[in-house]
Amino acid sequence: MKRKLVFASGLLFVAIASAGLLGCATRSERPEEFDTGFTAIRTETLFSARYYESDGTLVVVRRNGDVFEYREVPAALAEQFFRAEDREGFYRDHLQGRFGESKADLSETSHAQD
């Protein structure tokens, strides 16, 4: 009986140790990433975007590093952009050159602190 208890205890230890090692193996070595609120777009020219419902500002980051703000974009249009199958085409056809488009440095946008 004592032998079975020792064996069962050993199995429990192995199971706990394995679970701990498995958790370590799946963790990233990088520091935890913080949520910027930006949605990855990943098209040929677009990188990411974020919509601010409070004032209807859409911030779009292009792959070349340029950052553009679009003011007073209707929420429904922003939602269509994020859900579009062809986001690049939607951006080009419905947003680019409209809504008070202005080029900005991401750290200098009106929402840099949000």
Residue pairs with C-beta under 8 A, 6 or more apart in sequence:
36 50
37 50
37 114
38 48
38 49
38 50
38 59
38 61
39 48
39 49
39 50
39 82
40 47
40 48
41 47
41 48
41 49
41 60
41 87
41 88
43 87
43 88
44 63
44 88
45 62
45 63
45 64
45 88
46 60
46 61
46 62
46 63
46 87
46 88
46 91
47 61
47 62
47 63
48 60
48 61
49 58
49 59
49 60
49 61
49 81
49 82
50 58
50 59
50 111
51 57
51 58
51 59
51 73
51 75
51 78
51 82
52 58
52 59
52 111
52 114
53 75
55 71
55 72
55 110
56 71
56 72
56 73
56 74
56 75
56 78
57 69
57 70
57 71
57 72
57 73
57 110
57 111
58 69
58 70
58 73
58 78
58 81
58 95
58 99
59 67
59 68
59 69
59 70
59 106
59 109
59 111
60 67
60 68
60 69
60 70
60 91
60 95
61 67
61 106
62 68
66 103
67 103
67 104
67 105
67 106
67 109
68 101
68 102
68 103
68 104
69 100
69 101
69 102
69 104
69 109
69 110
70 95
70 98
70 99
70 100
70 101
71 99
71 100
71 102
72 99
72 100
73 95
73 99
77 94
77 95
80 90
80 94
81 87
81 90
81 91
81 94
81 95
84 90
95 101
106 112
